[in-house]
Amino acid sequence: MISVAIIVNKNWEAEPMLSGMCSNEFRPPGLPFPEVLTGQKEKLYRSNTPRAVFRFYEDGNNTKPVITEVKVWCIEDLMNPSESGSSSEEKYRVLPPVIARENPNLVIAAGTAGYLGETSYAGCVLFGGRFFVYNGNSNNPRSRLTHPDFEKLLPFNVNPAVFGLVSPAFKQKTEPKLLRPPVHPAVRPAILASQYYTAISSVNVTDYGEYAWVDEEALHSFRNAEKKLPVGSLETTHGVIRLSSALPCIFVSAITDRIGHFEMEVIPSQNYICSFNMGIVLAQFIADLNEKQPAIAAS
């Protein structure tokens, strides 16, 4: 059996993402409805269980052994509600035990993110395989995460065959379903994928206003460490997920804004639609992963 853990950052990302994955209008025919599906029952929903569990059976009729199991986890569900929901330290406290217990064949770090450049990619969904973690505020009393691998390119640890799933045929099936967000959308929302794309994560940032200078600092730190690899996206949590385990890991970013324009371009409806798009894409991805059963362990 192949097992996959999709780990999304916040409740407000998990809800629309799962809506996209479960919608009868948008989900692919090869994706079964989840056997477990838990919504945000109250404003501060907290649980040590996955938000959703998708199971694919050998005969397709829920009577033969499970051949692929996909669990969707929301980090905010696992965190102590007395801590900041943006605390990298708290995220890193709760994630490693869950990933170790589940021991999936593939971890997918998912969430909203910014994209580099003045051309808007808002509404696009990006897959990548490299991670770089920058300590954005080492003096933050609300998040004091430290790690010896900060400001280093983390080792690529997934079989490149995973990225072969995001083929021209995959894009042809999925891109027409993507919605345009309300603020400065991409001309045509698209799916971008490369094993070389790098997720830059600025950790220990709990005040969104600090993005105005921390994002530039993170990009500068990355270029000091790595001259060639392309920037995939910039946010706060993909790298924390990658640091939480040595298991094969990729990231999937729902692009909401241009880096440096967070304050002007990110509003709740922007986050919702872009996270919904991410759900549409992940639904097709796990359906194709089950059908083609690629080698997804580290090569």
N, C-alpha and C positions, 0 to 999 in steps of 0.2 A: 504494500500500500504506500502511495505517495501522500505525504501530509504537508500542508502549506499553512503558514500563519501570516495573515495580513494584519499589520499593526498600524492603526491610525491614531493620530495624536489626540484631538479634542472631540468632545461630544458633538459640537456643531459641525464637525467634518464627518463624523461617523454616521449621523442621521441621514444627510443627503446622499452620502456615498452608498449606503445600504438601500436607499430609495432607488437609486440608479441601477443597483445590482438586482433588485427584486421586482422592478416594474415589468408588468406584462407587456407593455408597449415597447420597452427598450431591451430587455434581456434576451440573449440568444436562445434559440430553441434547444441547444445542447446543455443548458444550465438548469438543473432542477431547482425548485423552490427550496429555501433553507429549511432543514428539519428543526432547527432552533433559531428563533428570531426574537430578540428582546429590544424593545424600544426604550426611550428615555421616559420612564414611568413618572418621574418627578424631576424637578429642576436640578437637584443634586443627586442623580442616580449614581449609586456606587455598588459594585459587585466584582467578585473575583472569578467571573465566568465570561465566556465570549459573547459578543453581541449576536453573532450568527454562526451557524455551522452548516456548510454545504457538503453533502455526501453523494458521490457517484458510485453506483453499484455495477458489478460485472455484467448483469443482465438488464440493467436499466429499470428493474421493477422492485427494487428494495427487498429482494429475497436472497440475492447472492452476496458474497463478501464485498465489502467496500474496497474500491480500488484507488480512489482519491478522496481525501477529506480536507476541506478548507475551513479554517476557523478565522473569524474576524474579531479582533480585539481592539478595544479603545483604551488607550493609556489612562485617560482621565478617570475612567471607571475604577481603576486599580489604586489611584492615589488617595492619600489622606486628605479629606476635604478641608482640613485646617491649613494646609499648605497652599501656596500659590499654584494655580493650575498651569503656570508656565515654568515651574521650578524644574530645571534639568536635573538637579540633585535628587528630587523626589521621583522623577521618571526613572532615573538610573537605579534607584533603590528597589522599585517594584518590578521592573522589567526582567532582569536576569533570572529570578526564580520561576517566572511564568514560562519563559522560553526554554529553560532547562527542563522543566517538567513536561512540556509539550514535545520537545525535541523534534521539531519539524524538519523536513528535507529542504525546505526553502522558507526564508523569512522575507516578506515584502514590507518595507517601510513606506507608509503612505501618508500623504498630507498635502496641505496647500503650501505654495511657495512662490517666490519671485523669480523672474528670468532676466538675464543680463541684456542690456541694449535698449535703444530707444524705440525699436519696432515692438509693438505689443503682441504678445503671445497669450493673452488672457483667454481662457477657455480651452487651451491646448493641454494635453496630458503627456508627460515626459517620463520615459524609462531610462534608468542608468545603473551602473554597477560599481562606481567608485565613491569614496566618502572621505571628507576632510572636516575635522572638528576644530573650531576656533573658540577660545574662551573670551566671550564678548564682554564680560564684566566680572573680573576676578575679585572685586570688593563688594559683591552683592550679598547682603545678609540673608536674603530670601532664597538664594540658590548658590551653594558653594561647591559645586561638583569639580573635582580635580581628576585627572587621568594622565598617565605617562604618554599616551598617544595623541594628546592634543597637538594641533598644528603639524601633524604628519599625515601623509597620504596613507590611508589604511589599505592593507593588502586586498587585492581583488580576489574573491574566494568563491565565485560561482561559475559553473560551466557556461561558456559563451553560447551554447545551444539554446539557453533560455531566451536569449534575445532574438533567435531565429523565429520564435513564435510571433513576434511583431513584424510580420511579413507584409508585402504589398497587398496580399489577399486579406489579411487581418485588417489593415487600414481601410481597404475598400468596403469591408462589411461594417466597420465601426464608425469611421469619421462622419458619414452623413447623419448619424444620430446625435452628434455633439451639438450642444446649445451654445448660443452666444451670450456671454454675460453682459450686464448693463453698462459697465464702465470701461471705456477704451478697449473694446474686444479685439481679438485677432480678426483679420479680414476673413479668414476661414479657419475655425478651430481644427487642429490637426493632432496627430499622434507622432511624437518624436521618440526615437529609441536608439541607444548606442551603449555598448558596454563601457565606452570611454567617458561618457558623461559623468561628471562628479557632482555629488550633493555636498554643498558647503553648509555646515550647520553652526550657527552662532549660539553657543550655550551660555547659561547663567544670565540670560536677558529676560527679565520679567516685566519690564516697562516698554511697551510698544514704541514709545517716543524715542527710545535709544536706537532704534533701527536706523535713524537718520545718519548716524555716524558709524555705528557698529558694522553695518553692511559693507561699507567701504573698507573698513579695517579688515574685515574677514576676507574680502576679495584680495586685498594687498598681501595678507598673510599667506593665502593660497598660492599666489603667483611667486612669492619668495620661495615656497617649498616645491612648486611644480610649474614648469615653464610651458609645457605642451598640452596637457590634457584639457579638454573644453569644460567650461563651467556648465553644469546641467541646470541646477536650481540653487536657491539660497533660502534657508528657513532656520528652524531651531532644533528639530527633533530627529530627522533621518539618521544623523550621525550618532545620536544617543542610542537608538535602536541597534545600529551596527556595533557599537561598543559593548552592548549588552550580551553578545554571544559571538562565538567563533563559527557558528553555522552559516551556510551559504545565504547571502543576503543581497537583494537588489532594492532599489527605491523607485517609487512611482509618485511623481509630483503633479498636483493639479495647479497649473499656473494661473495665478490671480492678478499679478501686477508686474510692472517693470521695476527692477531693483532700483531703489532710490525714490520711488513714487508711492510707497505703501500708504502714506497718510491721505493721498489724493485718490487712490484707486481701489482701496480695499474697504468694502462695506458689507454688511451681512448678506445681501442678495448676491453680491459678487462671490463670496465664499460658498454660498449654497449652490449656485449653478455650477461653479467650477468643481466642487466636490461631487456633485451629481454626475458630471461628465466623467470624473475619475471612476465612479461606480460603474458606469456604462462600459468603460474600457476594461476594468478589472473583471467584469462579468464575462466578457468575451475571452479574456486572457485565461481565466481558470477553466473555462469550457474547452478551449483549444489545448491547454496543458493536459487535461484529462484525456482528450481524444488522441493526442499524439504521443503522450507519455515520454517526453524527452528526458535525457539524462540530466538531472538537475542538481546532483551532488557536486561538490567541488571537484575540479579536474586536477 
